[in-house]
Amino acid sequence: MIDRRCVFEIHRLKDAGCSDRQIARQLRIGRTTVRKYLDHPERTVSKKKPKASKLDTYRELIDSFLEEFPDVKAPVVLQRLKKEGFDGRVTIVRSYLQRKRSERGRNGEAFIRFESAPGKQLQVDWGHFGSLTYGTVVRKLYALAVIEAYSRMLYVEFTHSQKQEALHQGLINAFRFFNGTTEEIVVDNMLTAVTERCGSVIRFNDAFLDFLRIFKIVPRACHIKSPQEKGKIEKSIHYLRQNFWPLRSFSDLMDVQQQVNQWRDSVCNVRTHQTTGDRPVDRFTGVNLRPLPPLLPDCRESATLLVHQDFVVHFDDNSYTAPPWTIGRRLALKADQTTVTLYHRQKQVAAHHRSWERKKRIELPAHQEQVKKLHHKLWQDRDIALLSSLGQETVDYLAALADARQPIKKNVVRLLQLKDQYDAVSLIGAIRKAMAHKAYGADYIENILHQEKMPPRYHPPVKLKNDELNNIRLKEPSLADYDAYILKRRREE
């Protein structure tokens, strides 16, 4: 099987008009493989183990030599390494030294400015802009900046995360802002875009390649520590820091985004650019971008979460309520910068405003009302009414079970069984002790009864063929009523 980079190249060459035979010849793979991944690009691919090198254990030592003597020759390094047990040859040492020097030698070089053709290139980068405070919680603040290289048209999106989903969602919002996409996108070596590189050999992030394949965009990665290769976006972030950020205050993430949108449209993209001499908004009118696909991917942060007994799911250190009927089920959660949405079998069942605080319960009034209706319906149940007739202690205990989010029906059935096994007086006494220790559940009552009293010999009634008749329960008769009746007859006589 092949890696995600090869899958991306298959689709790039196909979009360029190459036939299956030409793609197979250029990538040195079979035509069957080409057709397989054109039809099913999401097919999983195997990851090759990185090839071990004899120099792996000596890299840090060689780097220290280069720090002390930048011009040290390979034979000299080889002599020192042999003393440490290295048994390789000079060629591998020389190759490593050349690669390290080429990386270090880029600083201080003179660079030629180049201009991209209209609609050719987007440049992308992150900037760290301190933090925002929500109550006692502090969240880091980042800005994703995207610029169309020819016109200098800029899009900025602030987030509290640099996760893969945040990058993809920010790029989709940028594509919508530009109303199209370019041929290529330039990124630095962020892990959400580039997972590994060795000189000119680059391994892009698989999720990033799958995302770009939908838009038919080719990624370009800058060399390490080479900001001049994406100078347009570097200067834009610097301009954002100098022109937008100072002398402003923000209440939350939405407030930051609203202010930067206003600044972008009224200042940034309508100013006369120092390099081009034109306004970005005017220059952008001459840019023809590729149209967006009809169906854009859903890049929201996703998770599958269990609905707990207090009808909430836990996400990002907060609790969000779900309909009570979903308790015990697993719901799909999707979250963006402003909204947390819950789905059951691809159908939306709840939507919350996202909270950036922590340890908060975000609740919809409708969910609380549904719980109250369920409780009201529950109290009309025959078994619950029968248990409640034993006295105020059982009523209080049932209310405590409901507050503790215990399964009422299940506990009531077991408590009635304990009443039959022991007697009503013993059961009420056990309930009093359980209430005193805040022990809510039929298991606690059973344990108290077992420790204090052996169950009396119980003779079950005759069982009838109809199970519904066997399960009939009647309220406990009050003997005081009979005593009052007898005393009244005696007075009359």
PANUNU-881735 format. One record per residue (C-alpha): y, x, z negated. Coordinates in steps of 0.001 Angstrom, whole numbers, plus 500000, padded with zeros to 6 digits. Each point is the difference from the previous one (the first is absolute). Layout:
# PANUNU-881735
YXZ/...
This chain:
# PANUNU-881735
500000500000500000/503628501069500530/503059500146497752/503041497695499961/502121502536501904/497590499851502922/500047496177499883/503792500112500157/499907502413502978/497557497702501838/502448497106499748/503019502195500799/498408501292503199/498885496487500961/503569498728499522/501156502876502230/497810498638502815/496981502329499787/496562498712500952/497013500141497654/498597502942501977/503284501945499762/500260499331496256/496403501112499421/500539503193502026/503255500870498251/498696499363496469/496504501311500785/498189496893498823/497738497491501733/501299497053502028/497871497716497823/501844501284496944/503348499442501709/499155496399500827/498558499378496523/503222501035498242/502220498246502519/498176496748499239/499671500604496233/502710502384498776/499416499013496362/496457501393500037/499533502349497057/499812503682500778/498321502807498158/501999502639498220/499002503578500732/499758502336497072/502593502789500152/498488503267501145/499796502568497239/501648503389500530/499289503334498389/503723500225499208/500082496768497956/499671501770496647/502485502740500964/502901497968501420/502071500076496812/499525503768499729/501102500532503623/503023497735499442/501011502149497010/499764503113502237/502298498330502538/502487499062497299/500215503627498856/499678501701503427/500846497558502852/499182502586502710/496657501178498599/497391500682502710/496590498358500261/497943503250499488/501836500663496736/499345496477498774/496336500354501025/499663503153497878/501321498174496938/497785496971500635/496850502115500294/500625501277496490/499901496352498876/496646499376501740/501126498760503429/497424500730502726/501800498639503093/501651501847502869/503608500803500763/500340497332502735/499865497094497570/502539501721497748/502317500734502938/499803496373501190/500902498691496538/502963502425499702/501332498959503411/499810496327499077/501777500511496675/502741502117501593/500568497466502757/500537497323497342/502393502162497997/501819501420503010/501506496701501078/502729500192497363/503096501787501235/499231499483503673/502550498655502474/499159496567501389/501017498252503174/501324496480499617/498241497439502153/500743496384500771/497302497377500435/499995497576502898/500907496385499207/497083498171498383/497938503182499814/499908500858496307/500359498679496453/500397502369497060/498829498948496531/500389501457496516/500147499094496315/502834500717497581/499891499820496192/502962498144498487/499500500142496251/498741496833498319/500789496400499059/499637498546496506/498435496593499334/500371499267496290/498194502925498366/498094500933503175/501193502759502340/498773499985503615/500554502836502483/502038499072503067/499280501254503518/501681499430503356/498025499896503248/502374500976502822/499145499408503686/502290501119502825/499850499503503767/500573503566501142/502124499358503092/502495497450498651/499905501073496287/499467496327499101/498822500037496367/497809497698497910/499577500487496230/497604498271497618/499898500635496242/496699499763498118/498435500866496656/496964501544501678/499000502515502664/496504498575500414/498367499490503383/500827496294499959/503672500696499217/500254502394502974/498338497582502422/501992496974498836/503242501985500197/499206501100503565/499213496422501049/503349498872498571/501683502836501909/498259498982503249/501251496461499455/503512501306499390/499912502043503230/498144497151501764/497453502379501476/498283503382499696/500372503461501507/497413502206501710/499630502376497061/500825500322496322/500859503243498197/498924500402496368/499821502807497503/496813500943498148/499898497049497577/496431499143498967/500361496460501323/500450501501503497/498374503472500002/496968500775497855/499382503567501141/501369502643502311/499130503566500889/502652501546502227/500281497808503077/496827498058499164/500997496735498277/497835497318498402/501926496758499766/499310497365497363/497342497594501321/501828496896498756/503235501259501596/498260500516503367/498437496533499866/503442498547499274/501701501849502906/497200499169502454/501011496323499906/503528500964501160/498811502725502428/502192502617498290/499106503701500017/500629501861496694/501645503430499888/499931502051496799/502568502665499144/498926503453498906/499917500612496280/503431500824498556/501663499357503349/502591497264499403/501900501028503141/497217498461502090/501142496574498826/503627500841499410/501315496574501019/498231498186497149/500720502833497534/503726499671500694/499770496221499781/498514500166496492/502719502480499047/502604497588501408/498371497166498018/500366502011496792/503605500934500684/501381496794501490/497970497111498575/498648501073496621/503073501131497973/502095497602497863/497522497119500228/498003498087497395/496855497985500570/498229497273498042/496606500143501713/498185500985503188/501192496939501913/503598500817499109/499586503584501292/498542498724503279/502757497439500498/502692502622499434/498411502565502316/499572497343502726/503705499156499749/500919503714500082/497669500614502967/501552497222502101/503641500460499013/500234503791499600/497057502119501076/499100498606503410/503568499171501077/501633503341499188/500699502587502690/497175502499499708/501128503597499581/497422501422502437/499830497384502748/503626498868499854/498827496372500366/499264497191497591/496204499666499410/500172496239500570/501643500550503416/497658502807500993/496990497896498999/500839497373502647/498751502438502651/496610500443498307/497003498139501399/497252499854497398/496390498957500378/499458496355499012/498263499233496723/496442498630500143/499793496207499597/498069500297496723/501287502546497481/497609501401497368/500220498816496396/500841503174498102/500676498501496597/498409501629496951/496622498295499551/497451499549497218/497153497673499048/500443498950496364/498195497853497437/501774496954498527/499628500271496211/499621497243497394/503781499832499519/500188499217503771/501681503311500959/499252502996502193/501141503467498949/501990501984502568/502392502943499675/499865499767496182/501119496333500046/498194496635499848/500483497317502664/498682496459499492/497615498248502368/498917496337500152/497710499257497006/497144498910502288/499730503605501250/498986501370496561/496975502267500423/500552500362503748/501245503031501897/503203499516501967/501562502154502711/503427501291498970/502611501225502478/503313501419498819/503158501254501691/503341501038498523/500996496503498892/496953497716499874/496482499960498562/497755497506501802/496506498860499004/497391498730502473/496662498242499560/497826500148503116/503034500920502134/501968497010498690/503135500614497951/499696498604496474/503023501608498267/503132502034500753/502069501827497352/503208501988500016/498911503597499383/500989501450496649/500736503716499716/499809499929496214/496726500651498183/497788497993497617/501586496713501142/498348496644500636/501442498399503135/499154496308499890/500607497044502292/500868496717498201/497533498146502227/497120502084498640/500956499172496403/500144496297500874/496548500186501574/498625501536496811/501528497198497905/498454497356502256/496614501683499746/500287500102496214/500955496310499872/497017499101502165/497784502200497863/500962498238496760/498812496702501487/496472501376500353/497334498090497978/498546503071498236/503460501293499063/500971496601498617/496777499930497965/500601503446498516/503636499096499250/498839496955498012/498495502310497369/503439500757498560/503306501789500424/498313503406499611/498077499542503238/503150498788501815/501900503111498861/497105502235500975/499831498497503497/503738500602500424/499513503621498885/497173500406502544/502314498740502740/502786502411498969/497495502876499998/498992499074503582/496410499366498921/497774497678502115/500436496691498131/497118498045501494/497442502725499404/501077500543496379/500050496252499227/496424499527501237/498822502881497802/501907498759496942/498421496568500318/496594501658500178/500807501881496787/501032496717498372/496589498539500861/498230503155498831/501810500207496650/502314497100499064/503618498950500447/501128501205496555/498577503508500556/501536500164503460/503478499084498689/499686502602497237/499127502686502562/502944498927502167/502369500419497023/498787503573499439/500239500806503704/503581498679500120/500937502152497009/498751503118501807/501325498868503425/496478500139501411/499973497601502929/496699499164501682/496713498250499331/498288503371499555/502103500700496899/499197496567498534/496298500514500629/500106503404498288/501752498569496925/497480497146499692/497070502388500459/501257502279497224/500796497243497497/497415497332500533/496539499631501426/499753497041502354/498121497013498524/496760498907501545/501014497971502973/497906497195501449/501264499249503512/500044496373501117/497572498626502530/500936501142503495/500338497394502701/499295500495503685/503664499425500865/501877503212499054/503325498168499931/498709497837497119/498799503115498154/503493501507500168/501843497015498506/502049501004496958/501624497585497567/502807500519497545/499020500876496428/499923496705497988/502279499779496980/498004498938496886/503247499149498198/500334496942502222/496608498754498828/500877500660496315/503240498012500343/498105497096501550/497413499901497157/502698500153497300/501875497128501682/496826497832500018/499409500689496336/503555498862499085/499573496807501982/496740499202498161/
